[in-house]
Amino acid sequence: MKKSVLRAYAELIVRCGVNVQKGQEVLIYAELDQPEFVKLVVEEAYKAKAKKVTVEWNYQPLEKLHVRYQSVKTMGTVTDFQKARQQHYCDTMPARIHLISEDPDGLKGMNMEKVAKARKMSYPILKPYIDMREGNQQWCIAAVPGAAWAKKVFPGVRTSVAMEKLWEAILYTSRVTEDPIGEWEKHNQNIHARCDYLNSLGIAKLHYTADNGTDFTVGMIPEAIFCGGSEVSRPGVVFNPNIPSEECFISPKRGEAEGIVYSTKPLSYQGQLIDNFSIRFEKGKAVEAKAEVGEELLNTMISMDEGAAYLGECALVPEKSPIAESGLLFYNTLFDENAACHLALGMGYVDTIRDHHNKTLEECRQLGVNDSMIHEDFMIGCPSMNIDAITRDGKVIPIFRNGNWAF
């Protein structure tokens, strides 16, 4: 891939993704797959007048070794050093860039029960720091190819060819054109216009149906609004949290979901795949989960904490979008969630509450935004999906027909 194109992508992530501010610290999380591209992102961040850029590297084989040999107590202990680092992030509010490239099967065989126990130990200690940063900092998730991931998406070809094909797919779906930032400005305008229309309807419930058996109704928070594309942090900085992004999303009301949904794409959770699954809801809670692949892992995910069995997001994504029309299955939530309507179990987004900047986090939770240590998207959209909005004044308005917008 031409370096000039990769530099344009790096600039898009820095300038349009997190929108680094002069004098701001930047924190980059990355796998070991693309060090040269990480270097480009670091350089672009400094060109944007970042004060300091820190890169934290991850490597899946090391994760597996840590889980194998460390005790649950050791894994779940939050040291004074870790607390100090978390406090530093709360004090400085760095822009966070996540460059994902991991192998979708890279943590297969890892003891997830052990991981779950450790996370349940550490999360109550880390949560106050997470809550302090909520809504106050910019963040962006973007992708770069990893060799194992590329071979998963493009099997049967040489690794070098698969890597190039995955680069092409990432750049195309991320709208890296001759003018990527200008393209994203137009794309954001389109998403915002759709959200404005949805927010004008006074939606009380959404009803989903599809020919695979999905028949599901979910309630809306009266104070919640559909969001998508660029967002604004509490300090007033505009940023794009996902590159790519095609969704209009909202946090539903905790406790108001009934019926069954069927997955339409695999879910990669903690480096392992869950596939061909269904989840049945009663009174807002996932009460039954079945899967042909990864059923035990699915139920472990749903039982991570009390809020993990409730919904935190409903996202609307048409079949007519660059990712869906590519025909590729990415085995990666960032891409696959932007190719199909999806739901998320776990934590909801407080920034979907109208005027949330003038409300406390607790006030947003009390309105019905779910709280949890997880937020896991799973795809339910398909060409036969129909979605109706039931408004607060009793009207039924088509939102999706046959997998695409009905307006």
N, C-alpha and C positions, 0 to 999 in steps of 0.2 A: 504494500500500500504506500502511495506517495507520501513523503513526509509533510508536504504542504497541506495535504488533506487532513492528516492526523493533527497537525498544528491547528487547523481551523476547528477541528473537533475539540481539542484541548481548550482553545479560546472560548468555544461555546459553553463548555462545562464551567469554566471559571467566571465568564462575564455574564452569561445568561442563566446558567444553572444556579450556582451559589451567589453570584453577583458580589464578589469580594470587594469589601470597602477599604479605603485607604487606612492603613494602620491596623487592620484586623489580622488576627492569627488565623491560619488555615490548618485543618487536620484532615489528612488523606488516609483512608483505609484501602489497602490493595493486597491482592495475592501476588505471588512471585512471577506471574506469567508475562507481564508486559512492563519491565523496568524502564525501557526507553520511552514508552508513552507516559508513564508516571513522571519521568524527568521533564517531559514537555509540559505536563500540567503544573508541576512545581514552578517551572520557569514562567508560565503564563500567570500564575498567581502572584509571583514577585513583580511581573510587569504591571499587574493591577494594583501595585503598591501594598501588597500584603506585608505585614510586619515580620512574620515568621511562619514558615511552613514546616509541619511535622508529618512524616510518613510512618504509619504503623503497618507493618507487613504481616500477612497471615499465610499459613501453609497447612493444608488439610492433613497431610501425613503426621505433622507434629501434633495437631489437635487430637488425632486418634491415639497417639502415644501418651499424651497427657491424661486422657480419659482412662486408658488402660492401666497406667501405673500410679496415678494419684488416687488418694482416698476421697470419698465424697466430702469429708470434712475439709480437706485441703482445698479441693476445687471450689467449695462453697464459701470459704473464708474470704472476707474482704479486708485486706491488710490496710494498715495506716497509710502506706504509700499510695495504694489505690484510692483511698478516700481523699487524700491530698490532691491527687491528680483530678479526680472528679470535681473537687471544689475549685481547682484552677480553671477547669472548663466552664464552671458556673460563673466564675469571676470575669473571665475573658470572652466568653461566648464565641468560640472560633467558628468559622464557616466549615462545615463538615462535607467532605466529598467521599463517597463510597464508590470505588471502581471494582465492579464485580466481574469475575471470570472463572469462578470455581467449577470444578467437575460436579455435575448433578448427582453422580453416584459416589463422590469422593469420600464420604463418611459412612458408606455402607458397612454394616457389621459393627459399628460403634455402639457401645452400651448406652442406649438412650434413656433407660430408666435411671442410670447413674447420673447422667447429665441433668435430667429433670430434677432429681433430688438436690443436686448442687445448686441449680438455678433457683429453686424454691428457698434455699438457705440464703443466697446472696441478694436476691431481688428486694426484699424488704429494706435492706441497708442501702442499696443503690437507688431505690425509688425516689427518695426525697431530692436527690441530685437531678434525676431525670425530670421530675416535676418542675424544678427550678428553671430548667432549660426550655420547657414546653412553650412553644410559640415565640421564643425570644431569639432564636438563631436561624440562620439559613443552612440548608442542607440540600444535597443533590445526590441521587443514585444514578450512575451511568455504567456502561459496560465496555469491556475490552475482551478480545478472544483469549481463551485458554485452550491448550492443545486437546485435553480430554473433553472439554465442552464442545469444541469444534468437531471432534470425531463423533460425538453423540448426535449432533445436529446433522452432520454430513457423513454418514458411515459409507464405507466402501471406496473412499478416495484417500490419496496420500495426505498425511498430516499437514504439509505445507499448503496443499490445495484447499483442505478444509478450513484452515486458518484464514486464508485469503477470502474464501466464500463467506465466512462468518464476519469478517471485517466489513465486507460489502453489505451484508444484511444489517449489521448494527448501524452503519453510517446512513444507509438508505432510510431505515425506519426512524432514525434520530433526526432526519431532515437536515443532514449535512450536505448542503448544496453550495452553489457559488457564494451565497449570502445566507449562511445558517442563522445568524441572529435576526436578520430581517424576516426570514421564513418563519421563525418561531414567534415573532411579533404578530404576524398574520394568523398563525395557528392559534395563539392564545386568544385573539379577538374572536375567532370562531367558537372556541370552547366556552368563553365567557358569555357569548350571545345565547348559546344553548342553555347554559346554567340560568341565565336571566329569565328565559321563557319558563323553565321548569319551576323556578322560584315564584313565578307570577300565578301559578295554578292553585296554590293552597293545598298541597297534597297531604292527605292524612295517612294513606296506605298505598303500597305498591303490590300488585298481584302479578306473579310470574307464572306462565305456563309454557310447556314445550312438549313435543311428541315423545320425548324420552321418559316421561313420567313426572317431570318437575311440575309441582302445583304448590305454590308457596305465597304467603301473604306476610308482609312486614310493615310495621307501623313507623311513622315518622315523628320526630320531635317537632312540635309547632314552631319553636324558635330556631330550628336548623335550616340551613340552606345548602343547595348543591354548589360545589366548588369544582374547579378543574384548571389545569394549566398553571399559570403563574400564581403565586401567593404573596402575601405581604406579612413580614414578621412584625411583632409588637413594636420594635424600634422604627418601623416604616420602610424596611428594605424589601424590594420586590425580588423574588427568586423563583426558580422552577425546580421543585423537589425531585421530579422524575424526568429523565431523558432516556427513552421516549415517553410520551404520555398521550393517551387518546380519551381518557375517561372524564365523565362528570360524576362526582361521587358525593355521598352524604353519610353522616353517621345516623343510623336508625335509632329508634327508642328501645332501650334495653327492656326486655320482658314482653315485647310485642312482635312475635314471629310464630307463624303456624304453618305446618305442612312439610313437604319433602322436596329436596333439591338433589339433582344428580350432577356429578362432575362431568365436564366435557374435555378437560385436559389434565395431564398428570400434575401433581403438586410436588415440588421439590422442597422438602422440609428437613433442615439440619443435615443437608448433604445426602438425603435418601429420598427415594420416590414413593409417593402414594398415588395409586391409579385406580380408575373405574370405581369410584366410591359414591356413596349417598349419605346424606345427613337429614335426619327428621327432627323437627323442632316442635316443642309444645310450650306455650306460655313464654316464648322467647328463648328457651334453652334447648341446646342440642341434646336430645334424650336417646338417640340411637344413631350409630355410625357404622357403616359397613363398607368394606373395600376388598376388591379382588387382589390388590397388591398393597401391602403396608397397613393392614387393618389395625394391628397392635400399635404401630407408630401413630396412626390417626387418633386412636383413643387416648394414647399418652399425651398427645398435643392438646386434645380437648379437656384433659383433666389437669393441665399444668397449674391452674389456680381456679378460683370460683368464677372469675369473669371469662375464662377461656372458652366456656361453653355457650357464651352469648355473642351476638354480632356487634362488630364495631364499624362496619362499612358496607354500604351498597353502592356499587359502581356500574354505570351504564356505558357500554362500549359497543359501537356498531360493527357489524361484519364488514362493512365498507370502510376499512382503515388500512394504512400501509402494512401493518404487521399481519392482520388477518389475510389481506390480499396476497401477501408473500407466499402463503401456503405452508410456511415453515412451523414446525413445532420446536420451540427453543429449549424446552425443559428448564426454563428460567422464569420465575414469577414476574420480573420486571417487564419482560416481553409478552409472555403468554397472557398476563392479566390485561394487557393493552390490546389484545386481539379478541377479547370476549367479555361479556358482562360477567361480573364476579361479585362475590361476597367476601367478607373477612371475619374470621373469628378473633375475638379478643378486643384489644384496646381500640376505642373510637377516637375520632379527631375532634378535639375541642374547638379547633379553628373553623369547624363547620357550623358553629353556633353564631347566629347573628350578633354583631357587636361584642364578640368574645374578648376583645382587647380590654373592654371595660368591665369584665366579669372575672371573678376568681376561678381557679381551676375547680374548686369544690362546687361552686355554683353551677358550672357547666356539667359536672358529674350529676348533680341533683336533678338537672333537667332531663337526664336519661342517657347521657353519653357513657358508654361502657368503659370500665377500667380493667386492665389485665396486664400481665407481664408479657403476653404475646400479642402479635398482630399478624395473622397469616391469611393471605388471600387465596381463594380457590375459585376456579373458573366454572361457570354454569351456562354461559351463553352458547347459542347454537343457531343454525339457520332457521329453525322452526320456532324460536323463542318469541313470544308475545308478552308485552308488559302493559298493564293498564294502571293508570293513576286513579285512585278513589279520592276525591277532593273532600275538604271539610264541609262543603255544602251539598255533598251527596252525588256529584257528577262523576261519571266514568269517562276518562279521557285516554285515548290510545297514546302510548309513549313509544313502544316498539311494536313493529309488525314484521314477522319473518326475519328476525335478527337485525333489523335496521330501524333507524329513527322513523317514527310515524308522523313527524312534523318537519 
